[in-house]
Amino acid sequence: QVQLVESGGGSVQAGESLTLTCKISVSLYSRKTMAWHRRQPGNQRELVATYVQGETVQYSDDVAGRFTISRNKTRREMYLRLDELKPEDTGVYYCTVAWGMQEYWGQGTQVTVSA
């Protein structure tokens, strides 16, 4: 069974930083697409940052230049560094891993940014 567990969320002031961690129960050495998504209050889930097929990094326009995705294949962990946080970054952040027709999600971690 594939499991993903996020951690690192919290409540911060605007301008501060957080680092989210996703522990993944499967190997990251193959060409899996790994990503961070978020659900802002009242909105649909949106893609924030991704390793496309394990290699190409992409960011949404909202977070490019402020967020950084990274990973440690040996530890089976993926990270999202959130810098220069804004109140509109508030939401639940999810990590995902996908290959073939399969996609798996974590339970999410809450990030709250106050002005």
Backbone as ProteinMPNN parsed JSONL, in Angstrom:
{"seq_chain_A": "QVQLVESGGGSVQAGESLTLTCKISVSLYSRKTMAWHRRQPGNQRELVATYVQGETVQYSDDVAGRFTISRNKTRREMYLRLDELKPEDTGVYYCTVAWGMQEYWGQGTQVTVSA", "coords_chain_A": {"N_chain_A": [[0.852, -1.196, 0.0], [0.595, 2.15, -0.9], [1.777, 4.941, 0.804], [1.604, 8.328, 1.821], [2.8, 10.895, 3.801], [2.349, 14.01, 5.043], [3.989, 16.762, 6.69], [4.869, 19.596, 8.774], [3.376, 21.871, 8.418], [1.762, 24.895, 9.644], [1.064, 27.869, 11.624], [1.845, 31.072, 10.615], [3.309, 34.396, 10.278], [2.791, 36.83, 7.678], [5.343, 36.964, 5.219], [7.084, 35.294, 6.494], [8.614, 31.949, 6.671], [8.172, 28.468, 5.807], [8.847, 24.951, 5.878], [7.68, 22.2, 4.254], [7.312, 18.682, 4.585], [7.19, 15.574, 2.941], [6.749, 12.279, 3.462], [7.295, 9.335, 1.736], [6.194, 6.107, 0.818], [7.196, 4.56, -1.229], [9.745, 3.753, -3.67], [11.728, 6.417, -4.963], [13.327, 6.413, -7.11], [12.572, 5.745, -9.67], [10.798, 6.894, -12.655], [8.713, 8.673, -11.501], [6.011, 10.931, -11.202], [6.013, 13.555, -9.017], [4.449, 15.721, -6.72], [3.303, 18.817, -5.255], [0.256, 20.001, -4.06], [-2.368, 22.379, -3.354], [-5.202, 23.356, -1.382], [-6.963, 26.13, -1.237], [-9.013, 28.082, 1.004], [-12.375, 27.706, 0.135], [-11.791, 27.237, -2.5], [-10.909, 25.231, -5.431], [-8.693, 22.371, -5.501], [-5.312, 23.026, -6.336], [-2.462, 22.723, -8.47], [0.777, 23.192, -7.253], [3.605, 22.817, -7.271], [5.833, 20.691, -9.066], [7.607, 17.643, -9.855], [7.947, 16.61, -12.922], [7.516, 13.47, -14.213], [9.572, 12.746, -12.555], [11.741, 14.424, -13.076], [11.702, 17.075, -14.521], [11.161, 20.276, -13.204], [8.374, 22.173, -12.243], [6.477, 25.119, -11.536], [3.556, 26.75, -10.231], [2.27, 29.914, -11.391], [1.618, 31.554, -9.257], [3.354, 30.921, -7.187], [5.932, 30.751, -8.101], [9.333, 31.51, -7.739], [9.071, 31.965, -5.064], [8.485, 29.601, -3.716], [10.071, 26.399, -3.267], [10.661, 23.274, -4.568], [11.956, 20.14, -3.566], [13.857, 17.097, -3.072], [14.765, 14.018, -1.416], [16.006, 11.218, -2.456], [17.065, 8.954, -1.273], [16.117, 9.029, 1.359], [13.483, 8.886, 0.773], [11.831, 11.141, 0.664], [10.091, 14.187, 0.04], [10.129, 17.716, -0.35], [8.81, 20.973, 0.342], [9.721, 24.156, 0.255], [8.563, 27.099, 1.553], [8.732, 30.374, 1.043], [8.581, 33.924, 1.796], [5.868, 34.125, 2.545], [2.379, 34.68, 1.986], [-0.881, 35.93, 2.965], [-2.737, 34.816, 1.178], [-1.642, 32.39, 0.604], [-2.587, 30.643, 2.398], [-3.951, 27.499, 3.254], [-4.693, 23.982, 2.713], [-2.089, 21.79, 2.227], [-1.043, 19.307, 0.023], [0.783, 16.336, -0.763], [1.634, 14.403, -3.63], [2.059, 11.38, -5.517], [2.619, 9.822, -8.621], [2.308, 7.343, -11.17], [2.096, 5.64, -14.268], [-1.238, 4.724, -14.466], [-1.842, 5.298, -11.908], [-2.353, 7.216, -8.949], [-1.502, 8.776, -5.951], [-2.365, 10.249, -2.818], [-1.476, 12.287, -0.017], [-2.635, 13.047, 3.358], [-2.683, 15.697, 3.855], [-1.495, 18.913, 5.043], [-1.978, 21.694, 7.135], [-1.538, 25.077, 6.319], [-1.365, 28.265, 7.567], [-1.473, 31.648, 7.052], [-1.099, 34.735, 8.429], [-1.874, 38.226, 8.207]], "CA_chain_A": [[0.0, 0.0, 0.0], [1.369, 3.38, -0.999], [1.402, 5.93, 1.803], [2.28, 9.609, 1.827], [2.486, 11.599, 5.036], [2.877, 15.379, 5.071], [4.183, 17.42, 7.968], [5.569, 20.867, 8.679], [2.476, 23.012, 8.339], [1.632, 25.673, 10.87], [0.559, 29.24, 11.522], [2.953, 32.023, 10.553], [2.995, 35.739, 9.824], [3.181, 37.132, 6.302], [6.766, 37.199, 5.051], [7.854, 34.214, 7.107], [8.858, 30.764, 5.854], [7.909, 27.132, 6.315], [9.255, 23.843, 5.021], [6.815, 21.033, 4.348], [7.958, 17.411, 4.279], [6.31, 14.47, 2.557], [7.388, 10.97, 3.523], [6.647, 8.489, 0.73], [6.532, 4.719, 1.135], [7.708, 3.847, -2.396], [11.011, 4.249, -4.188], [11.682, 7.627, -5.787], [14.38, 6.32, -8.121], [11.999, 5.573, -10.999], [10.286, 8.133, -13.227], [7.403, 8.99, -10.956], [5.686, 12.35, -11.084], [5.766, 13.923, -7.623], [3.934, 17.081, -6.744], [2.597, 19.452, -4.15], [-0.973, 20.704, -4.404], [-2.98, 23.012, -2.194], [-6.604, 23.762, -1.473], [-7.212, 27.361, -0.492], [-10.401, 28.117, 1.481], [-13.402, 28.017, -0.847], [-11.31, 27.004, -3.87], [-10.542, 23.883, -5.847], [-7.28, 22.064, -5.328], [-4.496, 23.489, -7.453], [-1.082, 22.255, -8.499], [1.689, 24.246, -6.821], [4.951, 22.526, -7.742], [5.89, 19.298, -9.461], [8.659, 16.989, -10.625], [7.282, 15.877, -13.982], [8.223, 12.203, -14.454], [10.719, 12.676, -11.69], [12.88, 15.211, -13.516], [11.462, 18.492, -14.82], [10.479, 20.99, -12.134], [7.463, 23.231, -12.683], [5.778, 25.828, -10.476], [2.461, 27.614, -10.648], [2.669, 31.318, -11.458], [1.402, 32.178, -7.949], [4.391, 30.613, -6.202], [7.261, 30.748, -8.729], [10.24, 32.474, -7.136], [8.902, 31.998, -3.6], [8.455, 28.226, -3.229], [11.088, 25.54, -3.866], [10.44, 21.844, -4.382], [13.198, 19.363, -3.56], [13.605, 15.722, -2.643], [15.889, 13.167, -1.028], [15.559, 9.905, -2.921], [17.495, 7.933, -0.312], [15.206, 9.088, 2.509], [12.106, 8.804, 0.267], [11.144, 12.341, 1.134], [9.966, 15.341, -0.836], [10.006, 18.906, 0.471], [8.391, 22.227, -0.274], [10.133, 25.317, 1.022], [7.663, 28.21, 1.291], [9.304, 31.645, 1.482], [7.79, 35.141, 1.532], [4.472, 33.684, 2.59], [1.326, 35.683, 1.914], [-2.154, 35.39, 3.48], [-3.42, 34.007, 0.163], [-1.045, 31.05, 0.576], [-3.289, 29.825, 3.381], [-4.674, 26.376, 2.694], [-4.193, 22.644, 3.029], [-1.096, 21.388, 1.235], [-1.021, 17.867, -0.178], [1.781, 15.798, -1.684], [1.133, 13.315, -4.459], [2.987, 10.64, -6.362], [1.85, 9.18, -9.684], [2.983, 6.637, -12.261], [1.091, 4.925, -15.044], [-2.597, 5.185, -14.219], [-2.036, 5.367, -10.467], [-2.011, 8.457, -8.278], [-1.724, 8.649, -4.519], [-2.366, 11.527, -2.116], [-1.376, 12.319, 1.43], [-3.808, 13.559, 4.052], [-2.607, 17.153, 3.856], [-1.033, 19.653, 6.212], [-2.552, 23.03, 7.089], [-0.684, 26.266, 6.393], [-2.165, 29.459, 7.805], [-0.627, 32.838, 7.024], [-1.85, 35.914, 8.848], [-1.299, 39.489, 7.731]], "C_chain_A": [[0.88, 1.235, 0.0], [0.861, 4.381, 0.039], [2.249, 7.188, 1.659], [1.843, 10.351, 3.085], [3.166, 12.959, 5.022], [3.043, 15.853, 6.51], [4.834, 18.772, 7.732], [4.68, 22.081, 8.549], [2.413, 23.744, 9.664], [1.052, 27.041, 10.593], [1.728, 30.204, 11.612], [2.426, 33.4, 10.147], [3.413, 35.901, 8.362], [4.661, 37.474, 6.248], [7.645, 36.113, 5.636], [7.927, 33.0, 6.184], [8.439, 29.491, 6.587], [8.523, 26.124, 5.363], [8.343, 22.657, 5.302], [7.599, 19.789, 3.937], [6.904, 16.378, 3.933], [7.128, 13.178, 2.598], [6.594, 10.009, 2.644], [7.116, 7.058, 0.912], [7.072, 3.932, -0.041], [9.001, 4.502, -2.867], [10.792, 5.478, -5.073], [12.705, 7.579, -6.908], [13.827, 6.07, -9.518], [11.33, 6.878, -11.434], [8.853, 8.4, -12.771], [7.218, 10.511, -10.965], [5.301, 12.638, -9.638], [5.392, 15.391, -7.57], [3.399, 17.517, -5.394], [1.391, 20.184, -4.732], [-1.432, 21.462, -3.166], [-4.451, 23.289, -2.471], [-6.762, 24.991, -0.594], [-8.675, 27.387, -0.07], [-11.366, 28.533, 0.386], [-13.005, 27.754, -2.292], [-11.101, 25.523, -4.151], [-9.08, 23.631, -5.508], [-6.518, 22.543, -6.564], [-3.084, 22.924, -7.315], [-0.156, 23.417, -8.179], [3.084, 24.038, -7.401], [5.031, 21.039, -8.053], [7.219, 18.906, -10.066], [7.934, 16.153, -11.679], [8.121, 14.657, -14.347], [9.564, 12.182, -13.729], [11.868, 13.596, -12.035], [12.594, 16.707, -13.648], [10.654, 19.139, -13.699], [9.605, 22.098, -12.727], [6.768, 23.826, -11.458], [4.575, 26.573, -11.057], [2.945, 29.063, -10.62], [2.576, 31.985, -10.084], [2.585, 32.01, -7.01], [5.795, 30.65, -6.784], [8.119, 31.864, -8.125], [10.129, 32.548, -5.626], [8.944, 30.591, -2.993], [9.521, 27.413, -3.965], [10.784, 24.091, -3.535], [11.796, 21.135, -4.412], [12.874, 17.966, -3.044], [14.904, 15.079, -2.192], [15.454, 11.748, -1.373], [15.913, 8.819, -1.917], [16.536, 7.863, 0.875], [13.75, 8.906, 2.093], [11.279, 9.973, 0.799], [11.135, 13.409, 0.044], [9.664, 16.539, 0.055], [9.413, 20.048, -0.352], [8.764, 23.34, 0.683], [9.25, 26.484, 0.597], [8.282, 29.482, 1.888], [8.376, 32.809, 1.13], [6.3, 34.834, 1.529], [3.513, 34.863, 2.64], [0.044, 35.096, 2.499], [-2.875, 34.516, 2.464], [-2.774, 32.639, -0.054], [-1.702, 30.118, 1.588], [-4.058, 28.708, 2.697], [-4.125, 25.062, 3.217], [-3.287, 22.204, 1.884], [-0.981, 19.862, 1.227], [0.175, 17.477, -1.046], [1.162, 14.615, -2.415], [2.294, 12.636, -5.171], [2.161, 9.863, -7.379], [2.772, 8.47, -10.661], [1.96, 5.787, -12.958], [-0.274, 5.543, -14.822], [-2.87, 5.379, -12.729], [-1.611, 6.715, -9.916], [-2.396, 8.325, -6.81], [-1.537, 10.002, -3.856], [-2.108, 11.311, -0.624], [-2.623, 12.938, 2.034], [-3.82, 15.075, 4.155], [-2.078, 17.73, 5.154], [-1.472, 21.108, 6.063], [-1.476, 24.093, 7.211], [-1.597, 27.477, 6.542], [-1.228, 30.654, 7.901], [-1.483, 34.046, 7.381], [-1.103, 37.184, 8.431], [-0.541, 40.221, 8.834]], "O_chain_A": [[1.802, 1.351, 0.807], [-0.341, 4.632, 0.136], [3.452, 7.119, 1.407], [0.652, 10.422, 3.391], [4.393, 13.055, 4.993], [2.339, 15.41, 7.417], [5.295, 19.065, 6.629], [5.17, 23.21, 8.566], [2.94, 23.28, 10.675], [0.608, 27.338, 9.484], [2.507, 30.162, 12.563], [1.276, 33.553, 9.735], [4.289, 35.185, 7.877], [5.177, 38.182, 7.113], [8.828, 36.024, 5.306], [7.387, 33.006, 5.078], [8.364, 29.451, 7.815], [8.701, 26.408, 4.179], [8.248, 22.177, 6.431], [8.446, 19.846, 3.045], [5.849, 16.319, 4.565], [8.088, 13.019, 1.845], [5.378, 9.882, 2.785], [8.302, 6.816, 1.136], [7.383, 2.75, 0.108], [9.309, 5.641, -2.515], [9.817, 5.567, -5.819], [12.933, 8.581, -7.586], [14.582, 6.179, -10.484], [11.298, 7.849, -10.677], [7.912, 8.355, -13.563], [8.168, 11.266, -10.758], [4.372, 12.033, -9.102], [5.957, 16.21, -8.296], [3.091, 16.704, -4.522], [1.485, 20.881, -5.742], [-0.944, 21.217, -2.063], [-4.88, 23.435, -3.615], [-6.703, 24.908, 0.632], [-9.507, 26.767, -0.732], [-11.2, 29.59, -0.224], [-13.783, 28.016, -3.209], [-11.114, 24.686, -3.25], [-8.321, 24.567, -5.259], [-7.018, 22.471, -7.686], [-2.587, 22.685, -6.214], [-0.281, 24.497, -8.757], [3.678, 24.964, -7.954], [4.386, 20.223, -7.395], [7.884, 19.717, -10.71], [7.371, 15.105, -11.361], [9.282, 14.781, -14.738], [10.556, 11.661, -14.239], [12.893, 13.564, -11.354], [13.2, 17.514, -12.943], [9.608, 18.631, -13.294], [10.04, 22.855, -13.595], [6.507, 23.132, -10.476], [4.579, 26.973, -12.222], [3.901, 29.398, -9.921], [3.362, 32.881, -9.776], [2.807, 32.847, -6.135], [6.767, 30.588, -6.031], [7.682, 33.011, -8.017], [10.993, 33.129, -4.969], [9.399, 30.424, -1.862], [9.839, 27.686, -5.122], [10.664, 23.722, -2.366], [12.675, 21.495, -5.196], [11.747, 17.693, -2.629], [15.995, 15.532, -2.536], [14.637, 11.151, -0.673], [15.15, 7.87, -1.729], [16.185, 6.778, 1.339], [12.872, 8.784, 2.948], [10.175, 9.796, 1.313], [12.06, 13.508, -0.762], [9.019, 16.397, 1.094], [9.51, 20.07, -1.579], [8.206, 23.46, 1.773], [9.194, 26.823, -0.586], [8.34, 29.632, 3.109], [7.501, 32.685, 0.273], [5.569, 35.236, 0.623], [3.794, 35.896, 3.249], [-0.106, 33.874, 2.526], [-3.558, 33.566, 2.847], [-3.297, 31.819, -0.808], [-1.397, 28.926, 1.622], [-4.732, 28.929, 1.691], [-3.218, 25.032, 4.048], [-3.679, 22.243, 0.717], [-0.843, 19.222, 2.269], [0.538, 18.211, -1.966], [0.289, 13.923, -1.891], [3.352, 13.225, -5.394], [1.118, 9.307, -7.037], [3.875, 8.936, -10.944], [1.047, 5.263, -12.321], [-0.446, 6.753, -14.974], [-4.015, 5.602, -12.335], [-0.62, 7.292, -10.366], [-3.471, 7.828, -6.475], [-0.687, 10.799, -4.254], [-2.477, 10.283, -0.056], [-3.553, 13.31, 1.318], [-4.84, 15.672, 4.5], [-2.194, 17.124, 6.219], [-1.35, 21.687, 4.984], [-0.613, 24.025, 8.087], [-2.498, 27.684, 5.729], [-0.31, 30.676, 8.721], [-2.472, 34.339, 6.709], [0.123, 37.203, 8.32], [0.002, 41.3, 8.599]]}, "name": "protein", "num_of_chains": 1, "seq": "QVQLVESGGGSVQAGESLTLTCKISVSLYSRKTMAWHRRQPGNQRELVATYVQGETVQYSDDVAGRFTISRNKTRREMYLRLDELKPEDTGVYYCTVAWGMQEYWGQGTQVTVSA"}
